[in-house]
Amino acid sequence: MEQIKSRYKVEPRYITVKTTDGDTISGYVNIGIKERVSDLFTKAATQFIVLYDAEHKGASAKVLFINKNHIIWAEPEDN
């Protein structure tokens, strides 16, 4: 069976964000073809970021969609 190539580039980065309600959430974002994590916030047209394998309120392996308007700060993990 012939393999199908993905149409999307996967470039995961681990980040932590703090939201306006005081929650701190950690997980992976896919920056795809962008150069930096900050490009997700400044150059992406979408209003939401997607965190996967996220840790939030003691639960892990969650997928969360977070509205950028509700993020106070975001910190990428150094590689």
PDB file of N, CA, C and O in Angstrom:
ATOM      1  N   MET A   1       0.842  -1.170   0.000  1.00  0.00           N
ATOM      2  CA  MET A   1       0.000   0.000   0.000  1.00  0.00           C
ATOM      3  C   MET A   1       0.894   1.244   0.000  1.00  0.00           C
ATOM      4  O   MET A   1       1.856   1.336   0.764  1.00  0.00           O
ATOM      5  N   GLU A   2       0.569   2.154  -0.837  1.00  0.00           N
ATOM      6  CA  GLU A   2       1.369   3.379  -0.976  1.00  0.00           C
ATOM      7  C   GLU A   2       1.117   4.319   0.197  1.00  0.00           C
ATOM      8  O   GLU A   2      -0.026   4.540   0.599  1.00  0.00           O
ATOM      9  N   GLN A   3       2.206   4.868   0.742  1.00  0.00           N
ATOM     10  CA  GLN A   3       2.070   5.800   1.863  1.00  0.00           C
ATOM     11  C   GLN A   3       1.583   7.150   1.366  1.00  0.00           C
ATOM     12  O   GLN A   3       1.997   7.627   0.309  1.00  0.00           O
ATOM     13  N   ILE A   4       0.700   7.754   2.140  1.00  0.00           N
ATOM     14  CA  ILE A   4       0.197   9.083   1.818  1.00  0.00           C
ATOM     15  C   ILE A   4       0.990  10.095   2.631  1.00  0.00           C
ATOM     16  O   ILE A   4       1.058  10.001   3.857  1.00  0.00           O
ATOM     17  N   LYS A   5       1.590  11.064   1.945  1.00  0.00           N
ATOM     18  CA  LYS A   5       2.347  12.097   2.641  1.00  0.00           C
ATOM     19  C   LYS A   5       1.395  13.107   3.270  1.00  0.00           C
ATOM     20  O   LYS A   5       0.371  13.465   2.688  1.00  0.00           O
ATOM     21  N   SER A   6       1.744  13.547   4.442  1.00  0.00           N
ATOM     22  CA  SER A   6       0.933  14.529   5.143  1.00  0.00           C
ATOM     23  C   SER A   6       1.021  15.873   4.433  1.00  0.00           C
ATOM     24  O   SER A   6       2.072  16.245   3.912  1.00  0.00           O
ATOM     25  N   ARG A   7      -0.092  16.594   4.420  1.00  0.00           N
ATOM     26  CA  ARG A   7      -0.120  17.927   3.820  1.00  0.00           C
ATOM     27  C   ARG A   7       0.361  18.988   4.800  1.00  0.00           C
ATOM     28  O   ARG A   7       0.514  20.155   4.441  1.00  0.00           O
ATOM     29  N   TYR A   8       0.595  18.578   6.026  1.00  0.00           N
ATOM     30  CA  TYR A   8       0.965  19.530   7.062  1.00  0.00           C
ATOM     31  C   TYR A   8       2.317  19.178   7.653  1.00  0.00           C
ATOM     32  O   TYR A   8       2.671  18.006   7.783  1.00  0.00           O
ATOM     33  N   LYS A   9       3.062  20.208   8.007  1.00  0.00           N
ATOM     34  CA  LYS A   9       4.340  20.006   8.662  1.00  0.00           C
ATOM     35  C   LYS A   9       4.108  19.996  10.174  1.00  0.00           C
ATOM     36  O   LYS A   9       3.415  20.862  10.708  1.00  0.00           O
ATOM     37  N   VAL A  10       4.684  19.022  10.848  1.00  0.00           N
ATOM     38  CA  VAL A  10       4.545  18.929  12.299  1.00  0.00           C
ATOM     39  C   VAL A  10       5.863  19.341  12.944  1.00  0.00           C
ATOM     40  O   VAL A  10       6.886  18.675  12.786  1.00  0.00           O
ATOM     41  N   GLU A  11       5.816  20.444  13.668  1.00  0.00           N
ATOM     42  CA  GLU A  11       6.966  20.981  14.419  1.00  0.00           C
ATOM     43  C   GLU A  11       6.487  21.301  15.822  1.00  0.00           C
ATOM     44  O   GLU A  11       6.144  22.449  16.107  1.00  0.00           O
ATOM     45  N   PRO A  12       6.455  20.299  16.715  1.00  0.00           N
ATOM     46  CA  PRO A  12       5.923  20.547  18.059  1.00  0.00           C
ATOM     47  C   PRO A  12       6.879  21.364  18.926  1.00  0.00           C
ATOM     48  O   PRO A  12       8.098  21.209  18.856  1.00  0.00           O
ATOM     49  N   ARG A  13       6.294  22.234  19.743  1.00  0.00           N
ATOM     50  CA  ARG A  13       7.042  23.004  20.734  1.00  0.00           C
ATOM     51  C   ARG A  13       6.260  22.963  22.048  1.00  0.00           C
ATOM     52  O   ARG A  13       5.038  23.109  22.061  1.00  0.00           O
ATOM     53  N   TYR A  14       6.979  22.765  23.141  1.00  0.00           N
ATOM     54  CA  TYR A  14       6.346  22.717  24.462  1.00  0.00           C
ATOM     55  C   TYR A  14       6.284  24.127  25.016  1.00  0.00           C
ATOM     56  O   TYR A  14       7.298  24.824  25.065  1.00  0.00           O
ATOM     57  N   ILE A  15       5.091  24.555  25.437  1.00  0.00           N
ATOM     58  CA  ILE A  15       4.925  25.903  25.991  1.00  0.00           C
ATOM     59  C   ILE A  15       4.083  25.851  27.256  1.00  0.00           C
ATOM     60  O   ILE A  15       3.389  24.872  27.527  1.00  0.00           O
ATOM     61  N   THR A  16       4.165  26.928  28.016  1.00  0.00           N
ATOM     62  CA  THR A  16       3.300  27.152  29.163  1.00  0.00           C
ATOM     63  C   THR A  16       2.615  28.491  28.946  1.00  0.00           C
ATOM     64  O   THR A  16       3.260  29.472  28.576  1.00  0.00           O
ATOM     65  N   VAL A  17       1.294  28.530  29.178  1.00  0.00           N
ATOM     66  CA  VAL A  17       0.551  29.779  29.054  1.00  0.00           C
ATOM     67  C   VAL A  17      -0.189  30.051  30.354  1.00  0.00           C
ATOM     68  O   VAL A  17      -0.565  29.133  31.083  1.00  0.00           O
ATOM     69  N   LYS A  18      -0.388  31.335  30.625  1.00  0.00           N
ATOM     70  CA  LYS A  18      -1.205  31.750  31.768  1.00  0.00           C
ATOM     71  C   LYS A  18      -2.407  32.494  31.200  1.00  0.00           C
ATOM     72  O   LYS A  18      -2.265  33.376  30.353  1.00  0.00           O
ATOM     73  N   THR A  19      -3.590  32.124  31.677  1.00  0.00           N
ATOM     74  CA  THR A  19      -4.814  32.723  31.154  1.00  0.00           C
ATOM     75  C   THR A  19      -5.346  33.801  32.085  1.00  0.00           C
ATOM     76  O   THR A  19      -4.897  33.933  33.224  1.00  0.00           O
ATOM     77  N   THR A  20      -6.302  34.566  31.590  1.00  0.00           N
ATOM     78  CA  THR A  20      -6.848  35.686  32.358  1.00  0.00           C
ATOM     79  C   THR A  20      -7.557  35.245  33.629  1.00  0.00           C
ATOM     80  O   THR A  20      -7.712  36.040  34.556  1.00  0.00           O
ATOM     81  N   ASP A  21      -7.993  33.979  33.689  1.00  0.00           N
ATOM     82  CA  ASP A  21      -8.637  33.504  34.918  1.00  0.00           C
ATOM     83  C   ASP A  21      -7.638  32.913  35.907  1.00  0.00           C
ATOM     84  O   ASP A  21      -8.033  32.351  36.929  1.00  0.00           O
ATOM     85  N   GLY A  22      -6.338  33.038  35.607  1.00  0.00           N
ATOM     86  CA  GLY A  22      -5.289  32.613  36.530  1.00  0.00           C
ATOM     87  C   GLY A  22      -4.773  31.206  36.329  1.00  0.00           C
ATOM     88  O   GLY A  22      -3.840  30.794  37.018  1.00  0.00           O
ATOM     89  N   ASP A  23      -5.352  30.453  35.404  1.00  0.00           N
ATOM     90  CA  ASP A  23      -4.882  29.086  35.141  1.00  0.00           C
ATOM     91  C   ASP A  23      -3.552  29.096  34.401  1.00  0.00           C
ATOM     92  O   ASP A  23      -3.304  29.948  33.548  1.00  0.00           O
ATOM     93  N   THR A  24      -2.706  28.139  34.742  1.00  0.00           N
ATOM     94  CA  THR A  24      -1.458  27.916  34.021  1.00  0.00           C
ATOM     95  C   THR A  24      -1.573  26.565  33.344  1.00  0.00           C
ATOM     96  O   THR A  24      -1.870  25.560  33.989  1.00  0.00           O
ATOM     97  N   ILE A  25      -1.337  26.545  32.037  1.00  0.00           N
ATOM     98  CA  ILE A  25      -1.516  25.342  31.231  1.00  0.00           C
ATOM     99  C   ILE A  25      -0.234  25.094  30.453  1.00  0.00           C
ATOM    100  O   ILE A  25       0.333  26.015  29.865  1.00  0.00           O
ATOM    101  N   SER A  26       0.221  23.843  30.452  1.00  0.00           N
ATOM    102  CA  SER A  26       1.417  23.465  29.697  1.00  0.00           C
ATOM    103  C   SER A  26       1.045  22.401  28.680  1.00  0.00           C
ATOM    104  O   SER A  26       0.190  21.553  28.935  1.00  0.00           O
ATOM    105  N   GLY A  27       1.688  22.454  27.535  1.00  0.00           N
ATOM    106  CA  GLY A  27       1.440  21.450  26.506  1.00  0.00           C
ATOM    107  C   GLY A  27       2.195  21.782  25.233  1.00  0.00           C
ATOM    108  O   GLY A  27       3.002  22.710  25.189  1.00  0.00           O
ATOM    109  N   TYR A  28       1.918  21.017  24.216  1.00  0.00           N
ATOM    110  CA  TYR A  28       2.585  21.187  22.925  1.00  0.00           C
ATOM    111  C   TYR A  28       1.706  21.954  21.953  1.00  0.00           C
ATOM    112  O   TYR A  28       0.490  21.771  21.913  1.00  0.00           O
ATOM    113  N   VAL A  29       2.344  22.817  21.168  1.00  0.00           N
ATOM    114  CA  VAL A  29       1.699  23.466  20.030  1.00  0.00           C
ATOM    115  C   VAL A  29       2.475  23.062  18.796  1.00  0.00           C
ATOM    116  O   VAL A  29       3.665  22.757  18.875  1.00  0.00           O
ATOM    117  N   ASN A  30       1.809  23.058  17.667  1.00  0.00           N
ATOM    118  CA  ASN A  30       2.490  22.781  16.406  1.00  0.00           C
ATOM    119  C   ASN A  30       2.736  24.105  15.703  1.00  0.00           C
ATOM    120  O   ASN A  30       1.789  24.780  15.301  1.00  0.00           O
ATOM    121  N   ILE A  31       4.006  24.482  15.553  1.00  0.00           N
ATOM    122  CA  ILE A  31       4.291  25.737  14.863  1.00  0.00           C
ATOM    123  C   ILE A  31       4.286  25.541  13.350  1.00  0.00           C
ATOM    124  O   ILE A  31       4.301  26.521  12.605  1.00  0.00           O
ATOM    125  N   GLY A  32       4.265  24.302  12.888  1.00  0.00           N
ATOM    126  CA  GLY A  32       4.173  24.022  11.454  1.00  0.00           C
ATOM    127  C   GLY A  32       5.299  24.667  10.676  1.00  0.00           C
ATOM    128  O   GLY A  32       6.474  24.423  10.948  1.00  0.00           O
ATOM    129  N   ILE A  33       4.934  25.495   9.704  1.00  0.00           N
ATOM    130  CA  ILE A  33       5.939  26.136   8.845  1.00  0.00           C
ATOM    131  C   ILE A  33       6.434  27.463   9.414  1.00  0.00           C
ATOM    132  O   ILE A  33       7.301  28.110   8.827  1.00  0.00           O
ATOM    133  N   LYS A  34       5.888  27.862  10.547  1.00  0.00           N
ATOM    134  CA  LYS A  34       6.330  29.118  11.163  1.00  0.00           C
ATOM    135  C   LYS A  34       7.717  28.935  11.778  1.00  0.00           C
ATOM    136  O   LYS A  34       8.143  27.811  12.046  1.00  0.00           O
ATOM    137  N   GLU A  35       8.404  30.031  11.994  1.00  0.00           N
ATOM    138  CA  GLU A  35       9.767  29.962  12.507  1.00  0.00           C
ATOM    139  C   GLU A  35       9.836  29.908  14.027  1.00  0.00           C
ATOM    140  O   GLU A  35      10.730  29.277  14.590  1.00  0.00           O
ATOM    141  N   ARG A  36       8.884  30.576  14.696  1.00  0.00           N
ATOM    142  CA  ARG A  36       8.945  30.686  16.155  1.00  0.00           C
ATOM    143  C   ARG A  36       7.561  30.490  16.761  1.00  0.00           C
ATOM    144  O   ARG A  36       6.545  30.603  16.075  1.00  0.00           O
ATOM    145  N   VAL A  37       7.540  30.196  18.048  1.00  0.00           N
ATOM    146  CA  VAL A  37       6.276  30.075  18.777  1.00  0.00           C
ATOM    147  C   VAL A  37       5.529  31.405  18.735  1.00  0.00           C
ATOM    148  O   VAL A  37       4.305  31.417  18.599  1.00  0.00           O
ATOM    149  N   SER A  38       6.232  32.503  18.847  1.00  0.00           N
ATOM    150  CA  SER A  38       5.577  33.811  18.861  1.00  0.00           C
ATOM    151  C   SER A  38       4.796  34.078  17.580  1.00  0.00           C
ATOM    152  O   SER A  38       3.851  34.867  17.590  1.00  0.00           O
ATOM    153  N   ASP A  39       5.170  33.438  16.485  1.00  0.00           N
ATOM    154  CA  ASP A  39       4.433  33.607  15.227  1.00  0.00           C
ATOM    155  C   ASP A  39       2.998  33.098  15.339  1.00  0.00           C
ATOM    156  O   ASP A  39       2.117  33.586  14.632  1.00  0.00           O
ATOM    157  N   LEU A  40       2.747  32.123  16.218  1.00  0.00           N
ATOM    158  CA  LEU A  40       1.378  31.642  16.435  1.00  0.00           C
ATOM    159  C   LEU A  40       0.482  32.751  16.972  1.00  0.00           C
ATOM    160  O   LEU A  40      -0.720  32.776  16.709  1.00  0.00           O
ATOM    161  N   PHE A  41       1.085  33.667  17.729  1.00  0.00           N
ATOM    162  CA  PHE A  41       0.320  34.735  18.357  1.00  0.00           C
ATOM    163  C   PHE A  41       0.281  36.003  17.511  1.00  0.00           C
ATOM    164  O   PHE A  41      -0.674  36.775  17.602  1.00  0.00           O
ATOM    165  N   THR A  42       1.294  36.225  16.701  1.00  0.00           N
ATOM    166  CA  THR A  42       1.371  37.486  15.961  1.00  0.00           C
ATOM    167  C   THR A  42       1.064  37.368  14.475  1.00  0.00           C
ATOM    168  O   THR A  42       0.590  38.330  13.871  1.00  0.00           O
ATOM    169  N   LYS A  43       1.326  36.205  13.871  1.00  0.00           N
ATOM    170  CA  LYS A  43       1.166  36.072  12.420  1.00  0.00           C
ATOM    171  C   LYS A  43       0.049  35.129  11.990  1.00  0.00           C
ATOM    172  O   LYS A  43      -0.337  35.126  10.821  1.00  0.00           O
ATOM    173  N   ALA A  44      -0.466  34.342  12.902  1.00  0.00           N
ATOM    174  CA  ALA A  44      -1.520  33.390  12.560  1.00  0.00           C
ATOM    175  C   ALA A  44      -2.880  34.086  12.543  1.00  0.00           C
ATOM    176  O   ALA A  44      -3.185  34.882  13.432  1.00  0.00           O
ATOM    177  N   ALA A  45      -3.687  33.789  11.539  1.00  0.00           N
ATOM    178  CA  ALA A  45      -5.000  34.421  11.392  1.00  0.00           C
ATOM    179  C   ALA A  45      -6.041  33.850  12.353  1.00  0.00           C
ATOM    180  O   ALA A  45      -7.036  34.513  12.644  1.00  0.00           O
ATOM    181  N   THR A  46      -5.832  32.659  12.838  1.00  0.00           N
ATOM    182  CA  THR A  46      -6.807  32.009  13.712  1.00  0.00           C
ATOM    183  C   THR A  46      -6.829  32.646  15.101  1.00  0.00           C
ATOM    184  O   THR A  46      -5.799  33.109  15.591  1.00  0.00           O
ATOM    185  N   GLN A  47      -7.990  32.668  15.726  1.00  0.00           N
ATOM    186  CA  GLN A  47      -8.158  33.283  17.043  1.00  0.00           C
ATOM    187  C   GLN A  47      -7.776  32.344  18.188  1.00  0.00           C
ATOM    188  O   GLN A  47      -7.653  32.777  19.334  1.00  0.00           O
ATOM    189  N   PHE A  48      -7.587  31.059  17.878  1.00  0.00           N
ATOM    190  CA  PHE A  48      -7.311  30.061  18.908  1.00  0.00           C
ATOM    191  C   PHE A  48      -5.965  29.391  18.678  1.00  0.00           C
ATOM    192  O   PHE A  48      -5.509  29.250  17.544  1.00  0.00           O
ATOM    193  N   ILE A  49      -5.333  28.978  19.784  1.00  0.00           N
ATOM    194  CA  ILE A  49      -4.186  28.089  19.682  1.00  0.00           C
ATOM    195  C   ILE A  49      -4.642  26.723  20.195  1.00  0.00           C
ATOM    196  O   ILE A  49      -5.534  26.622  21.037  1.00  0.00           O
ATOM    197  N   VAL A  50      -4.013  25.688  19.673  1.00  0.00           N
ATOM    198  CA  VAL A  50      -4.345  24.326  20.078  1.00  0.00           C
ATOM    199  C   VAL A  50      -3.176  23.769  20.864  1.00  0.00           C
ATOM    200  O   VAL A  50      -2.057  23.698  20.356  1.00  0.00           O
ATOM    201  N   LEU A  51      -3.431  23.373  22.101  1.00  0.00           N
ATOM    202  CA  LEU A  51      -2.438  22.706  22.940  1.00  0.00           C
ATOM    203  C   LEU A  51      -2.814  21.235  23.015  1.00  0.00           C
ATOM    204  O   LEU A  51      -3.960  20.898  23.314  1.00  0.00           O
ATOM    205  N   TYR A  52      -1.852  20.359  22.744  1.00  0.00           N
ATOM    206  CA  TYR A  52      -2.118  18.927  22.875  1.00  0.00           C
ATOM    207  C   TYR A  52      -1.134  18.318  23.860  1.00  0.00           C
ATOM    208  O   TYR A  52      -0.085  18.897  24.143  1.00  0.00           O
ATOM    209  N   ASP A  53      -1.476  17.162  24.372  1.00  0.00           N
ATOM    210  CA  ASP A  53      -0.741  16.563  25.496  1.00  0.00           C
ATOM    211  C   ASP A  53      -0.613  17.591  26.615  1.00  0.00           C
ATOM    212  O   ASP A  53       0.419  17.695  27.276  1.00  0.00           O
ATOM    213  N   ALA A  54      -1.685  18.341  26.805  1.00  0.00           N
ATOM    214  CA  ALA A  54      -1.682  19.450  27.759  1.00  0.00           C
ATOM    215  C   ALA A  54      -1.932  18.967  29.180  1.00  0.00           C
ATOM    216  O   ALA A  54      -2.624  17.975  29.410  1.00  0.00           O
ATOM    217  N   GLU A  55      -1.351  19.694  30.119  1.00  0.00           N
ATOM    218  CA  GLU A  55      -1.561  19.458  31.549  1.00  0.00           C
ATOM    219  C   GLU A  55      -2.313  20.657  32.104  1.00  0.00           C
ATOM    220  O   GLU A  55      -1.866  21.799  31.998  1.00  0.00           O
ATOM    221  N   HIS A  56      -3.479  20.368  32.706  1.00  0.00           N
ATOM    222  CA  HIS A  56      -4.320  21.431  33.225  1.00  0.00           C
ATOM    223  C   HIS A  56      -5.122  20.911  34.393  1.00  0.00           C
ATOM    224  O   HIS A  56      -5.834  19.915  34.264  1.00  0.00           O
ATOM    225  N   LYS A  57      -5.019  21.567  35.525  1.00  0.00           N
ATOM    226  CA  LYS A  57      -5.753  21.198  36.740  1.00  0.00           C
ATOM    227  C   LYS A  57      -5.583  19.730  37.104  1.00  0.00           C
ATOM    228  O   LYS A  57      -6.555  19.047  37.426  1.00  0.00           O
ATOM    229  N   GLY A  58      -4.351  19.249  37.052  1.00  0.00           N
ATOM    230  CA  GLY A  58      -4.043  17.888  37.471  1.00  0.00           C
ATOM    231  C   GLY A  58      -4.306  16.817  36.433  1.00  0.00           C
ATOM    232  O   GLY A  58      -3.928  15.664  36.643  1.00  0.00           O
ATOM    233  N   ALA A  59      -4.933  17.151  35.335  1.00  0.00           N
ATOM    234  CA  ALA A  59      -5.197  16.169  34.276  1.00  0.00           C
ATOM    235  C   ALA A  59      -4.177  16.365  33.160  1.00  0.00           C
ATOM    236  O   ALA A  59      -3.744  17.486  32.893  1.00  0.00           O
ATOM    237  N   SER A  60      -3.797  15.271  32.513  1.00  0.00           N
ATOM    238  CA  SER A  60      -2.843  15.382  31.414  1.00  0.00           C
ATOM    239  C   SER A  60      -3.390  14.698  30.171  1.00  0.00           C
ATOM    240  O   SER A  60      -4.445  14.064  30.203  1.00  0.00           O
ATOM    241  N   ALA A  61      -2.655  14.837  29.080  1.00  0.00           N
ATOM    242  CA  ALA A  61      -3.007  14.261  27.774  1.00  0.00           C
ATOM    243  C   ALA A  61      -4.302  14.845  27.228  1.00  0.00           C
ATOM    244  O   ALA A  61      -5.051  14.159  26.533  1.00  0.00           O
ATOM    245  N   LYS A  62      -4.566  16.095  27.536  1.00  0.00           N
ATOM    246  CA  LYS A  62      -5.749  16.775  27.032  1.00  0.00           C
ATOM    247  C   LYS A  62      -5.418  17.539  25.755  1.00  0.00           C
ATOM    248  O   LYS A  62      -4.262  17.879  25.505  1.00  0.00           O
ATOM    249  N   VAL A  63      -6.436  17.803  24.959  1.00  0.00           N
ATOM    250  CA  VAL A  63      -6.333  18.710  23.827  1.00  0.00           C
ATOM    251  C   VAL A  63      -7.193  19.915  24.176  1.00  0.00           C
ATOM    252  O   VAL A  63      -8.387  19.779  24.445  1.00  0.00           O
ATOM    253  N   LEU A  64      -6.584  21.090  24.170  1.00  0.00           N
ATOM    254  CA  LEU A  64      -7.297  22.309  24.559  1.00  0.00           C
ATOM    255  C   LEU A  64      -7.193  23.357  23.460  1.00  0.00           C
ATOM    256  O   LEU A  64      -6.134  23.537  22.858  1.00  0.00           O
ATOM    257  N   PHE A  65      -8.298  24.043  23.205  1.00  0.00           N
ATOM    258  CA  PHE A  65      -8.337  25.167  22.279  1.00  0.00           C
ATOM    259  C   PHE A  65      -8.466  26.413  23.135  1.00  0.00           C
ATOM    260  O   PHE A  65      -9.436  26.560  23.879  1.00  0.00           O
ATOM    261  N   ILE A  66      -7.495  27.312  23.035  1.00  0.00           N
ATOM    262  CA  ILE A  66      -7.462  28.475  23.917  1.00  0.00           C
ATOM    263  C   ILE A  66      -7.546  29.750  23.083  1.00  0.00           C
ATOM    264  O   ILE A  66      -6.773  29.951  22.147  1.00  0.00           O
ATOM    265  N   ASN A  67      -8.497  30.602  23.442  1.00  0.00           N
ATOM    266  CA  ASN A  67      -8.667  31.876  22.770  1.00  0.00           C
ATOM    267  C   ASN A  67      -7.470  32.773  23.094  1.00  0.00           C
ATOM    268  O   ASN A  67      -7.136  32.968  24.263  1.00  0.00           O
ATOM    269  N   LYS A  68      -6.838  33.307  22.077  1.00  0.00           N
ATOM    270  CA  LYS A  68      -5.650  34.149  22.277  1.00  0.00           C
ATOM    271  C   LYS A  68      -5.951  35.387  23.123  1.00  0.00           C
ATOM    272  O   LYS A  68      -5.062  35.899  23.804  1.00  0.00           O
ATOM    273  N   ASN A  69      -7.191  35.872  23.086  1.00  0.00           N
ATOM    274  CA  ASN A  69      -7.560  37.051  23.873  1.00  0.00           C
ATOM    275  C   ASN A  69      -7.539  36.782  25.367  1.00  0.00           C
ATOM    276  O   ASN A  69      -7.562  37.721  26.163  1.00  0.00           O
ATOM    277  N   HIS A  70      -7.495  35.520  25.759  1.00  0.00           N
ATOM    278  CA  HIS A  70      -7.526  35.162  27.177  1.00  0.00           C
ATOM    279  C   HIS A  70      -6.166  34.677  27.690  1.00  0.00           C
ATOM    280  O   HIS A  70      -6.074  34.089  28.768  1.00  0.00           O
ATOM    281  N   ILE A  71      -5.130  34.927  26.919  1.00  0.00           N
ATOM    282  CA  ILE A  71      -3.777  34.542  27.323  1.00  0.00           C
ATOM    283  C   ILE A  71      -3.027  35.786  27.783  1.00  0.00           C
ATOM    284  O   ILE A  71      -2.925  36.772  27.052  1.00  0.00           O
ATOM    285  N   ILE A  72      -2.503  35.726  29.009  1.00  0.00           N
ATOM    286  CA  ILE A  72      -1.727  36.843  29.550  1.00  0.00           C
ATOM    287  C   ILE A  72      -0.280  36.750  29.073  1.00  0.00           C
ATOM    288  O   ILE A  72       0.296  37.732  28.604  1.00  0.00           O
ATOM    289  N   TRP A  73       0.304  35.543  29.201  1.00  0.00           N
ATOM    290  CA  TRP A  73       1.671  35.341  28.725  1.00  0.00           C
ATOM    291  C   TRP A  73       1.835  33.897  28.273  1.00  0.00           C
ATOM    292  O   TRP A  73       1.073  33.007  28.651  1.00  0.00           O
ATOM    293  N   ALA A  74       2.859  33.703  27.450  1.00  0.00           N
ATOM    294  CA  ALA A  74       3.210  32.365  26.971  1.00  0.00           C
ATOM    295  C   ALA A  74       4.719  32.232  27.033  1.00  0.00           C
ATOM    296  O   ALA A  74       5.449  33.155  26.673  1.00  0.00           O
ATOM    297  N   GLU A  75       5.181  31.079  27.494  1.00  0.00           N
ATOM    298  CA  GLU A  75       6.613  30.853  27.634  1.00  0.00           C
ATOM    299  C   GLU A  75       6.989  29.532  26.958  1.00  0.00           C
ATOM    300  O   GLU A  75       6.561  28.466  27.401  1.00  0.00           O
ATOM    301  N   PRO A  76       7.789  29.599  25.884  1.00  0.00           N
ATOM    302  CA  PRO A  76       8.251  28.366  25.264  1.00  0.00           C
ATOM    303  C   PRO A  76       9.389  27.745  26.068  1.00  0.00           C
ATOM    304  O   PRO A  76      10.185  28.455  26.683  1.00  0.00           O
ATOM    305  N   GLU A  77       9.458  26.431  26.059  1.00  0.00           N
ATOM    306  CA  GLU A  77      10.553  25.731  26.722  1.00  0.00           C
ATOM    307  C   GLU A  77      11.793  25.843  25.843  1.00  0.00           C
ATOM    308  O   GLU A  77      11.714  25.709  24.622  1.00  0.00           O
ATOM    309  N   ASP A  78      12.925  26.087  26.466  1.00  0.00           N
ATOM    310  CA  ASP A  78      14.182  26.138  25.713  1.00  0.00           C
ATOM    311  C   ASP A  78      14.573  24.729  25.298  1.00  0.00           C
ATOM    312  O   ASP A  78      14.487  23.787  26.085  1.00  0.00           O
ATOM    313  N   ASN A  79      15.001  24.601  24.056  1.00  0.00           N
ATOM    314  CA  ASN A  79      15.471  23.282  23.560  1.00  0.00           C
ATOM    315  C   ASN A  79      16.966  23.197  23.646  1.00  0.00           C
ATOM    316  O   ASN A  79      17.548  22.177  23.279  1.00  0.00           O
TER     317      ASN A  79
END
